Amino acid sequence: MTEKGTQRPWSPDRIGISMLAIVSGTLAGLIVLTQLQYVLLAIVLAYVIAPVQQRLERHLSSTMAAITLIVISVFVIFIPVAYILTIAIQQGLGFLTVIQDGELSLDNIENRIETIGYVIDLDLVYATYREPITAGLQRLATGALTVISGLPGLFIGLTVTMFVLFTLLRDGEQFLGWLRAVLPVSEHVQQELFRELDTLMWASVIGNVAVAGIQAILLGIGLALLGMPGVVFLTVSTFILTLLPLVGAFGVWIPVSLYLFAVGRPTAAVLLFVFGSVVSVSDFYLRPAIINRSGALNVAIIVVGIFGGIVLFGAMGLFVGPVVLGGAKVVLDLFAREQTESSGF
């Protein structure tokens, strides 16, 4: 006797609603893709400030609590970040002025290098690599023009972020309830899945930013004490590079040490080299302590997730990429476990 009768037949209504679900889901996904980075930004911000929303709801309505947090976010996060980035860009342009004024000329650098017993013809090096250097500068100029021309789109995108963030803060619990209802898995599997994803989000978003922020601030203080110009630009650059694995603060303090040596400040160059080495070495202690304390993210997931996430999601891939990759591992582990349990092994 077969079990054919135990399976529900596909009725016309079931077939129709399935087709509508696929079409509507695909169209909705295509719409979200047009503003994906800004939606992801809203999700990351909502994750970070959701605990504050829950505390405020003890004294305010969910709507007023969400509005309050949006206003605070604008004045505490968006405006200060925009101001700091503006200063950083201005100081970055100032470095170009220093080079153009001849303070960091090729002859000056050659003379300094010769004092330690090495002879190098930088004019020959530049002539050899002139084409890639020129191409790189052209790409930078094109990128700057793209950013400027994209300001209207940026304004629209940030508006999307604000509305999505408001909705997630106000109706976050309802959204999670709906998500649990539509996920075709049992409740205990859902609980484990959400718990693992929460760990991944904490490690990637809060942990990674904390490590980058600590190292950037430490190196920025050191640069300020040495009287280095463009401290804000260099600190922001350190923060961005420290978010990237395999790069880190090395990408800032090594070139700056060479710069200080080239302009006749060897003592400052040595001090920065030593202090920068300490800051970079601290990564081996901070990152495992903050990010990998639960073992949620290993080095491979971080590296592949960040660089792959940047390609796929843009800047937000720095945070979302490792979560997506780590989440895929969690889902596959749960799938394998459920298959084993259902097979009776």
MARVOVEX-516458 format. One record per residue (C-alpha): residue in one letter; x, y, z. Coordinates in pm, 1 decimal. Layout:
BEGIN
<atom code="a" east="X" north="Y" up="Z"/>
...
END
This chain:
BEGIN
<atom code="m" east="0.0" north="0.0" up="0.0"/>
<atom code="t" east="144.3" north="333.7" up="-104.4"/>
<atom code="e" east="150.3" north="662.6" up="86.9"/>
<atom code="k" east="27.2" north="850.6" up="-214.6"/>
<atom code="g" east="-290.6" north="952.9" up="-42.2"/>
<atom code="t" east="-107.6" north="1120.1" up="243.4"/>
<atom code="q" east="19.5" north="1402.0" up="19.0"/>
<atom code="r" east="-204.9" north="1698.8" up="-47.3"/>
<atom code="p" east="-273.4" north="1748.1" up="-419.0"/>
<atom code="w" east="-183.7" north="2080.7" up="-578.2"/>
<atom code="s" east="-517.2" north="2254.9" up="-614.3"/>
<atom code="p" east="-565.2" north="2541.7" up="-864.9"/>
<atom code="d" east="-569.3" north="2791.8" up="-575.8"/>
<atom code="r" east="-241.4" north="2654.6" up="-438.8"/>
<atom code="i" east="-75.9" north="2666.6" up="-779.5"/>
<atom code="g" east="-203.3" north="3019.0" up="-840.0"/>
<atom code="i" east="-91.3" north="3158.3" up="-504.3"/>
<atom code="s" east="249.2" north="2990.9" up="-547.0"/>
<atom code="m" east="296.9" north="3159.8" up="-884.1"/>
<atom code="l" east="187.7" north="3494.5" up="-739.1"/>
<atom code="a" east="429.1" north="3449.7" up="-447.5"/>
<atom code="i" east="720.1" north="3383.7" up="-684.7"/>
<atom code="v" east="637.3" north="3677.7" up="-912.7"/>
<atom code="s" east="568.6" north="3924.6" up="-631.6"/>
<atom code="g" east="876.0" north="3812.0" up="-439.9"/>
<atom code="t" east="1095.8" north="3852.1" up="-748.6"/>
<atom code="l" east="958.9" north="4200.3" up="-824.5"/>
<atom code="a" east="999.2" north="4306.9" up="-461.4"/>
<atom code="g" east="1357.2" north="4178.7" up="-462.5"/>
<atom code="l" east="1437.7" north="4374.8" up="-779.2"/>
<atom code="i" east="1298.6" north="4692.2" up="-621.7"/>
<atom code="v" east="1501.4" north="4644.1" up="-302.7"/>
<atom code="l" east="1816.1" north="4581.6" up="-509.1"/>
<atom code="t" east="1800.5" north="4938.7" up="-643.8"/>
<atom code="q" east="1855.7" north="5070.6" up="-287.9"/>
<atom code="l" east="2026.0" north="4766.8" up="-137.5"/>
<atom code="q" east="2319.2" north="4947.7" up="26.8"/>
<atom code="y" east="2090.3" north="5194.2" up="201.1"/>
<atom code="v" east="1852.2" north="4920.9" up="316.6"/>
<atom code="l" east="2148.7" north="4725.1" up="454.4"/>
<atom code="l" east="2271.2" north="5041.6" up="628.1"/>
<atom code="a" east="1931.0" north="5077.9" up="793.4"/>
<atom code="i" east="1938.8" north="4713.5" up="906.0"/>
<atom code="v" east="2286.5" north="4754.4" up="1056.9"/>
<atom code="l" east="2187.1" north="5075.3" up="1237.7"/>
<atom code="a" east="1863.2" north="4919.0" up="1361.2"/>
<atom code="y" east="2058.2" north="4623.7" up="1500.4"/>
<atom code="v" east="2294.6" north="4855.5" up="1687.0"/>
<atom code="i" east="2035.5" north="5088.9" up="1840.4"/>
<atom code="a" east="1745.2" north="4844.5" up="1886.9"/>
<atom code="p" east="1836.0" north="4786.4" up="2255.2"/>
<atom code="v" east="1802.6" north="5161.5" up="2315.7"/>
<atom code="q" east="1463.8" north="5154.6" up="2141.6"/>
<atom code="q" east="1346.1" north="4882.0" up="2377.6"/>
<atom code="r" east="1450.5" north="5086.4" up="2681.9"/>
<atom code="l" east="1281.3" north="5401.8" up="2551.8"/>
<atom code="e" east="956.6" north="5212.6" up="2490.1"/>
<atom code="r" east="925.9" north="5170.7" up="2867.7"/>
<atom code="h" east="859.1" north="5545.1" up="2888.1"/>
<atom code="l" east="743.2" north="5640.4" up="2535.2"/>
<atom code="s" east="529.6" north="5493.2" up="2261.3"/>
<atom code="s" east="713.7" north="5291.8" up="1996.9"/>
<atom code="t" east="657.3" north="5567.2" up="1740.1"/>
<atom code="m" east="793.0" north="5846.0" up="1961.7"/>
<atom code="a" east="1087.1" north="5631.0" up="2069.2"/>
<atom code="a" east="1175.8" north="5559.4" up="1705.0"/>
<atom code="i" east="1145.7" north="5928.0" up="1607.6"/>
<atom code="t" east="1363.1" north="6026.7" up="1904.4"/>
<atom code="l" east="1633.4" north="5779.7" up="1804.6"/>
<atom code="i" east="1621.8" north="5891.8" up="1441.3"/>
<atom code="v" east="1675.9" north="6254.3" up="1544.8"/>
<atom code="i" east="1957.4" north="6155.7" up="1780.9"/>
<atom code="s" east="2116.5" north="5941.4" up="1507.7"/>
<atom code="v" east="2115.4" north="6233.5" up="1266.6"/>
<atom code="f" east="2288.4" north="6467.0" up="1512.1"/>
<atom code="v" east="2516.2" north="6212.3" up="1678.0"/>
<atom code="i" east="2610.4" north="5988.9" up="1382.2"/>
<atom code="f" east="2533.9" north="6132.2" up="1038.4"/>
<atom code="i" east="2623.8" north="6499.9" up="1087.0"/>
<atom code="p" east="2949.1" north="6432.0" up="1281.6"/>
<atom code="v" east="3054.5" north="6165.0" up="1028.8"/>
<atom code="a" east="2983.3" north="6401.4" up="737.9"/>
<atom code="y" east="3180.7" north="6678.2" up="913.7"/>
<atom code="i" east="3477.8" north="6450.4" up="983.3"/>
<atom code="l" east="3478.9" north="6320.3" up="626.4"/>
<atom code="t" east="3471.7" north="6678.0" up="495.5"/>
<atom code="i" east="3775.9" north="6768.8" up="705.6"/>
<atom code="a" east="3950.0" north="6446.4" up="600.3"/>
<atom code="i" east="3894.9" north="6524.4" up="231.1"/>
<atom code="q" east="4024.9" north="6878.8" up="278.1"/>
<atom code="q" east="4335.4" north="6753.3" up="455.4"/>
<atom code="g" east="4387.1" north="6488.8" up="188.0"/>
<atom code="l" east="4386.0" north="6762.8" up="-74.1"/>
<atom code="g" east="4633.5" north="6947.3" up="147.1"/>
<atom code="f" east="4878.4" north="6659.6" up="112.5"/>
<atom code="l" east="4859.0" north="6698.6" up="-263.7"/>
<atom code="t" east="4943.0" north="7068.0" up="-220.3"/>
<atom code="v" east="5248.3" north="6976.4" up="-11.8"/>
<atom code="i" east="5371.5" north="6750.2" up="-289.0"/>
<atom code="q" east="5305.6" north="7012.5" up="-555.2"/>
<atom code="d" east="5496.5" north="7277.2" up="-354.0"/>
<atom code="g" east="5805.4" north="7058.2" up="-361.0"/>
<atom code="e" east="5831.4" north="6981.7" up="10.3"/>
<atom code="l" east="5816.5" north="6613.5" up="-76.1"/>
<atom code="s" east="6002.0" north="6626.6" up="-408.0"/>
<atom code="l" east="6173.4" north="6322.3" up="-559.1"/>
<atom code="d" east="6517.7" north="6484.6" up="-515.7"/>
<atom code="n" east="6448.0" north="6538.1" up="-146.1"/>
<atom code="i" east="6351.2" north="6174.4" up="-98.6"/>
<atom code="e" east="6655.3" north="6052.1" up="-293.5"/>
<atom code="n" east="6891.0" north="6259.3" up="-79.0"/>
<atom code="r" east="6740.8" north="6123.5" up="240.4"/>
<atom code="i" east="6765.6" north="5764.4" up="120.9"/>
<atom code="e" east="7129.5" north="5817.0" up="21.9"/>
<atom code="t" east="7213.2" north="5920.6" up="381.4"/>
<atom code="i" east="7147.1" north="5563.8" up="497.5"/>
<atom code="g" east="7364.9" north="5412.3" up="224.5"/>
<atom code="y" east="7116.0" north="5338.6" up="-52.2"/>
<atom code="v" east="7108.1" north="5492.4" up="-397.8"/>
<atom code="i" east="6785.5" north="5496.8" up="-595.9"/>
<atom code="d" east="6679.8" north="5685.9" up="-906.0"/>
<atom code="l" east="6316.6" north="5773.0" up="-842.1"/>
<atom code="d" east="6290.5" north="5950.2" up="-1176.7"/>
<atom code="l" east="6372.5" north="5619.7" up="-1344.6"/>
<atom code="v" east="6121.6" north="5438.0" up="-1124.4"/>
<atom code="y" east="5854.0" north="5692.6" up="-1212.5"/>
<atom code="a" east="5937.7" north="5668.0" up="-1583.9"/>
<atom code="t" east="5913.3" north="5289.2" up="-1564.2"/>
<atom code="y" east="5576.2" north="5291.2" up="-1389.3"/>
<atom code="r" east="5442.6" north="5611.9" up="-1538.1"/>
<atom code="e" east="5153.0" north="5452.5" up="-1723.4"/>
<atom code="p" east="5005.6" north="5259.4" up="-1426.2"/>
<atom code="i" east="5059.0" north="5562.0" up="-1200.2"/>
<atom code="t" east="4880.3" north="5788.8" up="-1449.0"/>
<atom code="a" east="4600.1" north="5536.1" up="-1490.4"/>
<atom code="g" east="4560.0" north="5514.7" up="-1113.1"/>
<atom code="l" east="4539.0" north="5894.3" up="-1077.9"/>
<atom code="q" east="4282.0" north="5906.3" up="-1357.0"/>
<atom code="r" east="4071.7" north="5644.7" up="-1177.5"/>
<atom code="l" east="4088.8" north="5849.4" up="-856.9"/>
<atom code="a" east="3977.6" north="6162.3" up="-1043.5"/>
<atom code="t" east="3696.0" north="5971.5" up="-1211.9"/>
<atom code="g" east="3588.3" north="5830.3" up="-875.8"/>
<atom code="a" east="3579.1" north="6178.3" up="-721.9"/>
<atom code="l" east="3362.9" north="6306.1" up="-1008.8"/>
<atom code="t" east="3135.5" north="6005.3" up="-969.0"/>
<atom code="v" east="3088.1" north="6079.9" up="-598.7"/>
<atom code="i" east="3009.1" north="6446.0" up="-669.6"/>
<atom code="s" east="2766.1" north="6363.3" up="-950.0"/>
<atom code="g" east="2601.7" north="6101.5" up="-728.8"/>
<atom code="l" east="2511.7" north="6340.7" up="-445.5"/>
<atom code="p" east="2140.5" north="6357.7" up="-542.6"/>
<atom code="g" east="2126.7" north="5978.1" up="-541.0"/>
<atom code="l" east="2305.3" north="5976.5" up="-205.4"/>
<atom code="f" east="2042.5" north="6209.4" up="-60.6"/>
<atom code="i" east="1764.0" north="5984.6" up="-188.7"/>
<atom code="g" east="1941.8" north="5677.3" up="-52.9"/>
<atom code="l" east="1986.5" north="5826.9" up="293.1"/>
<atom code="t" east="1618.9" north="5923.2" up="292.0"/>
<atom code="v" east="1538.6" north="5556.7" up="222.3"/>
<atom code="t" east="1769.2" north="5460.7" up="509.5"/>
<atom code="m" east="1586.4" north="5690.1" up="750.8"/>
<atom code="f" east="1242.0" north="5554.5" up="662.7"/>
<atom code="v" east="1353.1" north="5190.2" up="672.8"/>
<atom code="l" east="1533.0" north="5251.7" up="1002.3"/>
<atom code="f" east="1221.7" north="5413.9" up="1149.4"/>
<atom code="t" east="1006.1" north="5119.6" up="1042.7"/>
<atom code="l" east="1249.4" north="4861.4" up="1179.2"/>
<atom code="l" east="1272.1" north="5039.8" up="1513.4"/>
<atom code="r" east="899.5" north="5092.3" up="1551.8"/>
<atom code="d" east="777.5" north="4760.3" up="1409.7"/>
<atom code="g" east="1083.6" north="4540.8" up="1459.2"/>
<atom code="e" east="908.2" north="4290.4" up="1684.3"/>
<atom code="q" east="616.8" north="4256.5" up="1443.6"/>
<atom code="f" east="857.4" north="4206.3" up="1154.5"/>
<atom code="l" east="1042.4" north="3931.6" up="1339.7"/>
<atom code="g" east="710.0" north="3769.9" up="1425.6"/>
<atom code="w" east="606.8" north="3773.3" up="1059.2"/>
<atom code="l" east="946.1" north="3634.2" up="958.8"/>
<atom code="r" east="913.2" north="3349.1" up="1205.8"/>
<atom code="a" east="563.9" north="3274.3" up="1072.8"/>
<atom code="v" east="670.1" north="3248.3" up="707.9"/>
<atom code="l" east="996.9" north="3059.5" up="760.2"/>
<atom code="p" east="927.2" north="2692.6" up="675.3"/>
<atom code="v" east="1123.9" north="2554.0" up="972.5"/>
<atom code="s" east="1037.3" north="2449.2" up="1324.7"/>
<atom code="e" east="1050.5" north="2690.5" up="1618.0"/>
<atom code="h" east="1356.5" north="2538.3" up="1785.5"/>
<atom code="v" east="1550.3" north="2559.3" up="1458.0"/>
<atom code="q" east="1441.5" north="2922.5" up="1420.0"/>
<atom code="q" east="1561.4" north="3004.9" up="1769.1"/>
<atom code="e" east="1903.0" north="2853.2" up="1705.3"/>
<atom code="l" east="1928.0" north="3021.1" up="1365.4"/>
<atom code="f" east="1843.0" north="3366.3" up="1501.1"/>
<atom code="r" east="2079.3" north="3317.2" up="1794.4"/>
<atom code="e" east="2368.9" north="3230.7" up="1562.0"/>
<atom code="l" east="2288.9" north="3521.0" up="1328.3"/>
<atom code="d" east="2278.7" north="3756.9" up="1626.1"/>
<atom code="t" east="2627.1" north="3638.9" up="1726.5"/>
<atom code="l" east="2751.5" north="3691.3" up="1371.7"/>
<atom code="m" east="2604.2" north="4041.4" up="1353.7"/>
<atom code="w" east="2757.9" north="4136.4" up="1686.3"/>
<atom code="a" east="3099.4" north="4008.4" up="1580.8"/>
<atom code="s" east="3099.1" north="4164.4" up="1234.9"/>
<atom code="v" east="2932.0" north="4498.2" up="1303.0"/>
<atom code="i" east="3013.5" north="4595.0" up="1660.5"/>
<atom code="g" east="3333.8" north="4396.7" up="1706.5"/>
<atom code="n" east="3500.5" north="4487.2" up="1377.3"/>
<atom code="v" east="3414.1" north="4857.0" up="1410.8"/>
<atom code="a" east="3537.6" north="4858.8" up="1771.5"/>
<atom code="v" east="3876.2" north="4716.6" up="1671.2"/>
<atom code="a" east="3912.6" north="4963.5" up="1383.7"/>
<atom code="g" east="3802.3" north="5254.6" up="1601.6"/>
<atom code="i" east="4046.6" north="5173.0" up="1883.0"/>
<atom code="q" east="4343.0" north="5139.9" up="1647.7"/>
<atom code="a" east="4251.7" north="5451.7" up="1450.8"/>
<atom code="i" east="4217.3" north="5662.4" up="1766.4"/>
<atom code="l" east="4546.0" north="5531.8" up="1909.7"/>
<atom code="l" east="4737.9" north="5601.3" up="1590.0"/>
<atom code="g" east="4564.7" north="5938.9" up="1551.4"/>
<atom code="i" east="4678.3" north="6040.5" up="1900.7"/>
<atom code="g" east="5033.2" north="5936.6" up="1818.7"/>
<atom code="l" east="5029.8" north="6134.9" up="1494.6"/>
<atom code="a" east="4892.6" north="6441.1" up="1672.4"/>
<atom code="l" east="5163.5" north="6423.4" up="1941.1"/>
<atom code="l" east="5426.9" north="6410.1" up="1666.9"/>
<atom code="g" east="5278.4" north="6721.5" up="1506.6"/>
<atom code="m" east="5188.6" north="6541.0" up="1186.4"/>
<atom code="p" east="4967.8" north="6748.5" up="952.9"/>
<atom code="g" east="4639.9" north="6604.3" up="829.1"/>
<atom code="v" east="4571.3" north="6401.1" up="1143.1"/>
<atom code="v" east="4197.6" north="6368.3" up="1071.5"/>
<atom code="f" east="4263.0" north="6239.8" up="718.6"/>
<atom code="l" east="4519.3" north="5988.9" up="843.8"/>
<atom code="t" east="4295.2" north="5875.6" up="1130.5"/>
<atom code="v" east="3999.6" north="5819.0" up="897.7"/>
<atom code="s" east="4228.0" north="5634.6" up="655.6"/>
<atom code="t" east="4350.5" north="5414.8" up="942.4"/>
<atom code="f" east="3991.6" north="5335.8" up="1043.1"/>
<atom code="i" east="3896.6" north="5235.1" up="688.3"/>
<atom code="l" east="4210.9" north="5028.3" up="628.6"/>
<atom code="t" east="4180.2" north="4853.8" up="965.7"/>
<atom code="l" east="3834.0" north="4735.1" up="866.6"/>
<atom code="l" east="4005.8" north="4548.7" up="582.8"/>
<atom code="p" east="4187.2" north="4227.7" up="677.6"/>
<atom code="l" east="4551.9" north="4188.2" up="571.9"/>
<atom code="v" east="4593.1" north="4567.4" up="543.5"/>
<atom code="g" east="4526.5" north="4741.9" up="873.2"/>
<atom code="a" east="4712.8" north="5036.2" up="1022.5"/>
<atom code="f" east="5029.7" north="4935.7" up="832.6"/>
<atom code="g" east="4885.6" north="5112.5" up="532.1"/>
<atom code="v" east="4910.6" north="5447.8" up="713.8"/>
<atom code="w" east="5198.3" north="5452.8" up="960.1"/>
<atom code="i" east="5457.4" north="5300.2" up="725.5"/>
<atom code="p" east="5410.2" north="5564.3" up="448.5"/>
<atom code="v" east="5390.8" north="5841.4" up="709.9"/>
<atom code="s" east="5713.3" north="5720.0" up="873.1"/>
<atom code="l" east="5883.8" north="5734.5" up="533.2"/>
<atom code="y" east="5738.9" north="6082.5" up="481.8"/>
<atom code="l" east="5875.6" north="6206.0" up="814.8"/>
<atom code="f" east="6214.9" north="6063.4" up="730.9"/>
<atom code="a" east="6209.3" north="6224.5" up="387.0"/>
<atom code="v" east="6133.1" north="6572.5" up="525.0"/>
<atom code="g" east="6416.6" north="6556.3" up="775.5"/>
<atom code="r" east="6247.9" north="6425.6" up="1092.1"/>
<atom code="p" east="6421.3" north="6090.9" up="1151.8"/>
<atom code="t" east="6348.5" north="6083.9" up="1528.3"/>
<atom code="a" east="5975.4" north="6132.3" up="1468.4"/>
<atom code="a" east="5990.9" north="5868.2" up="1194.2"/>
<atom code="v" east="6148.2" north="5613.0" up="1430.8"/>
<atom code="l" east="5903.5" north="5694.8" up="1710.4"/>
<atom code="l" east="5606.7" north="5654.7" up="1475.7"/>
<atom code="f" east="5750.8" north="5329.0" up="1339.7"/>
<atom code="v" east="5774.6" north="5186.1" up="1691.8"/>
<atom code="f" east="5434.6" north="5315.6" up="1804.7"/>
<atom code="g" east="5269.3" north="5208.7" up="1478.7"/>
<atom code="s" east="5412.8" north="4860.0" up="1521.5"/>
<atom code="v" east="5257.3" north="4840.9" up="1869.4"/>
<atom code="v" east="4919.1" north="4955.2" up="1732.4"/>
<atom code="s" east="4930.2" north="4698.4" up="1452.9"/>
<atom code="v" east="5040.7" north="4417.4" up="1685.0"/>
<atom code="s" east="4748.1" north="4500.9" up="1914.4"/>
<atom code="d" east="4524.5" north="4371.5" up="1635.5"/>
<atom code="f" east="4632.3" north="4015.8" up="1722.0"/>
<atom code="y" east="4495.4" north="4065.5" up="2073.4"/>
<atom code="l" east="4197.2" north="4294.7" up="2014.3"/>
<atom code="r" east="4043.2" north="4109.5" up="1721.0"/>
<atom code="p" east="4030.5" north="3763.2" up="1884.9"/>
<atom code="a" east="3915.2" north="3916.4" up="2214.9"/>
<atom code="i" east="3634.6" north="4126.2" up="2064.0"/>
<atom code="i" east="3534.7" north="3957.0" up="1737.7"/>
<atom code="n" east="3627.1" north="3591.8" up="1773.5"/>
<atom code="r" east="3553.3" north="3547.3" up="2141.7"/>
<atom code="s" east="3266.5" north="3316.0" up="2054.2"/>
<atom code="g" east="3432.8" north="3156.1" up="1753.6"/>
<atom code="a" east="3153.1" north="3285.9" up="1531.4"/>
<atom code="l" east="3387.1" north="3423.3" up="1268.1"/>
<atom code="n" east="3713.3" north="3261.7" up="1171.1"/>
<atom code="v" east="3981.5" north="3430.9" up="963.2"/>
<atom code="a" east="3871.3" north="3273.5" up="633.6"/>
<atom code="i" east="3510.7" north="3390.4" up="676.6"/>
<atom code="i" east="3626.8" north="3742.0" up="768.1"/>
<atom code="v" east="3864.9" north="3777.0" up="472.3"/>
<atom code="v" east="3642.3" north="3623.3" up="204.7"/>
<atom code="g" east="3327.1" north="3777.5" up="351.0"/>
<atom code="i" east="3464.2" north="4132.1" up="361.1"/>
<atom code="f" east="3627.6" north="4141.8" up="18.2"/>
<atom code="g" east="3347.3" north="3946.0" up="-147.3"/>
<atom code="g" east="3089.0" north="4155.3" up="35.9"/>
<atom code="i" east="3244.7" north="4479.5" up="-90.9"/>
<atom code="v" east="3217.5" north="4354.8" up="-449.2"/>
<atom code="l" east="2857.9" north="4240.5" up="-403.6"/>
<atom code="f" east="2713.0" north="4495.7" up="-160.6"/>
<atom code="g" east="2949.5" north="4792.4" up="-189.1"/>
<atom code="a" east="3071.8" north="4966.2" up="127.7"/>
<atom code="m" east="2815.8" north="4785.6" up="345.8"/>
<atom code="g" east="2982.2" north="4458.1" up="247.4"/>
<atom code="l" east="3244.2" north="4537.7" up="512.0"/>
<atom code="f" east="2984.5" north="4442.6" up="771.9"/>
<atom code="v" east="2727.3" north="4233.9" up="585.8"/>
<atom code="g" east="2965.9" north="4011.1" up="387.6"/>
<atom code="p" east="3098.0" north="3809.7" up="684.0"/>
<atom code="v" east="2743.9" north="3779.3" up="822.8"/>
<atom code="v" east="2612.3" north="3638.2" up="494.0"/>
<atom code="l" east="2901.3" north="3393.3" up="461.6"/>
<atom code="g" east="2888.6" north="3291.5" up="826.8"/>
<atom code="g" east="2509.6" north="3265.6" up="806.9"/>
<atom code="a" east="2538.6" north="3028.5" up="510.8"/>
<atom code="k" east="2765.6" north="2805.3" up="719.2"/>
<atom code="v" east="2515.7" north="2809.1" up="1006.8"/>
<atom code="v" east="2226.2" north="2718.3" up="774.8"/>
<atom code="l" east="2423.8" north="2433.8" up="615.7"/>
<atom code="d" east="2521.0" north="2301.4" up="959.9"/>
<atom code="l" east="2156.2" north="2306.9" up="1069.8"/>
<atom code="f" east="2048.8" north="2138.8" up="745.6"/>
<atom code="a" east="2306.6" north="1861.4" up="787.1"/>
<atom code="r" east="2203.5" north="1806.6" up="1149.9"/>
<atom code="e" east="1832.7" north="1790.5" up="1064.3"/>
<atom code="q" east="1903.1" north="1546.6" up="782.1"/>
<atom code="t" east="2103.4" north="1325.8" up="1017.3"/>
<atom code="e" east="1833.7" north="1333.1" up="1285.0"/>
<atom code="s" east="1554.5" north="1258.9" up="1035.4"/>
<atom code="s" east="1753.9" north="964.1" up="898.7"/>
<atom code="g" east="1788.7" north="818.4" up="1247.0"/>
<atom code="f" east="2169.7" north="814.7" up="1253.2"/>
END
